[in-house]
């Protein structure tokens, strides 16, 4: 396994944003007051987390515009 040569720009990547959100969603739901959790069922949180994770994976395998711009820059 090799480190991405552009790892210092990882905070800009869509995949990092999506997977961070997927990791945060369940924790946010757990920290909500009980009345709010009754409005948003855990099944919705699970579905939103799964969709966000799939988007994160897709964002990782799809070539993003910032990666194309970085390839055109001289070293």
N, C-alpha and C positions, 0 to 999 in steps of 0.2 A: 504494500500500500504506500502510495506517495502523497505527499502534501501538495495541494494545489499551489502552483507558483504565484498565484494572485491572492493568497490566503489573507493578506493584510487588508484587502478590500471586501472581505467576507461580510462585514456588517452592511454592505450595500446590496447584497444578493437577495433576490426575491425568495429563494429557497430558504435562506437563513431566517428571514422575516416570518415566512409561513410556518416553519417548524418551531420557531420560538413561540408563535401564537398557539400552535397546537399543544405545546407543552404547558402553556399558561392557562388555557381555557378551563381545564378541570379544577385547577387551584382557585381561579377566580370564582367559579361556581360554588365551590366549597366555602369560600369566605363570605358569600352573600347571606343576608339574614334569611331566616326560615320562610318568611312570607314571600320573599322574592324567589327562593328556590322552588316554592310551590307553583309559581307562575311558569318557571322554565324547568321542564322535566329533565332529568338526567339523560334520558334517551336523546334529547335534542343536543345536549352537550357532547354526547358520544358521537353523534352524526356529524356535528360541526367539527369536532376534533379529527375524525376520519377524513372528511373532505379537505380540511386544511392540510393534513399530512400528505394526502395524495397530490394536492397542488404544490406542496413543498418538494416532493419527489420530482414532479413534472418540471418545476422551476430549476431543479438541479441538472436535469438531463437536456433541457432545451438551451441552446446557445442564446445568451442574453446580449442585448445591445452593448452593455458596458464591456463585455468580454471581447466583442468585435472591435471596439474602440481601442482597448488595451493591446490587441494584437497588432494594430497599425502603428503604435508608438515605437520609436527606436529605443533600444535598451539603455 
